[in-house]
Amino acid sequence: MGSQWKDSLTDQLCRALLCLENEEEVYRFLEDVATISEIRSLAQRLEVARRLMEGETYPSISKETGASTATISRVKKCVDYGSDGYKLVLERLKG
């Protein structure tokens, strides 16, 4: 895990996410803690990761999601060399 950003505040954020019990509670928390733009950006990145893992091309992903090639490239780097967070979440969403 990225130890350079892990601290007591991010620990608290992780615990906060874990204590939410359903989708509605997550929506309520996200609405309070982040801007709509930030939430949409996170959602877009997750969709980009899903499409990358399914083998879609950058132009196709950009056209369908509106993500820039820079965003797609950053997500690709995380999918390929990151902590497998995208893979973990997407696998669980499938099942």
N, C-alpha and C positions, 0 to 999 in steps of 0.2 A: 504494500500500500504506500502511497505517496506520503512519506513521513514529513516532508517539508510543509504540508498544509494540515496535517493531523494535530489537533490540539483539543483542549477541553471544550471549546466552543463548537468545533465540528463534531466532537463526540456527542455533545448535547443535541445537535441537529440530527445525527444518525439515530439516536434514541427516540427523538421526537417522531421521526418517520416510522420507526418500528412500532410505536405505540398506537398508530392510527389503525382503525379496525376495518374500514371499508372505503370504497371509492369516493363516496360523498365526503367523508372526513378528510381524505387526501385533497380533494378539490378545495374544501374550506381552508385547510392549512396553506396550500399553495397560493390561494388567492390573497391571503394575509401576508405571506412571507416573501412573495416575489411579484414582479410586475407581470402583466399579461404577456408582454413581449418576451420576458425571460422564460416564462412557462412554455410559450409557443416555440421558442428556440430549443428548449430541452426536448420537447415533443418531436420537433423536426429532426433533431440529431438522432433520436431513437429510431425514427422511421428511416433515416439515411442508413444507419447501422443495419437495420433489418434488410433493406434492399441490397446493401453491399454484400451481406452474408448470403443472399440469394443469388449473387453473381450479376446483378444489374450493372450497367455501365454508368459512368459519371454523367454523360449527357442525358440519359434516361432519368436518372435520379434527380438531376437538377431540374429537368422539365416537369417532373411529377410532383416534386416537393417544394420547389422554389429555392432550394439550398444552393449557395454559391459553390463553385468548384473548390474554393479554399476551405469551406466548411466540410465538404465531402472528403477532402484530403485529410483534414484533421481527424475526422471520425474514422476514416480508413486506417490511419496510424494507430488509433486506440484499439480498433478491432483486431489489427494484426499484431500489435506489440504492447498493448495495454494490460490492465489487470483482469481482463476477461469479464468485466462488469456487464458490458452489452450482451455478451454471449449468455451469461448466467440469466439475466432478466428475460431475454428473448426466448430462451429455451423454456423458462418457467411460464411465460405467457402462452406458449404453444400448448403446454400440458395442462 
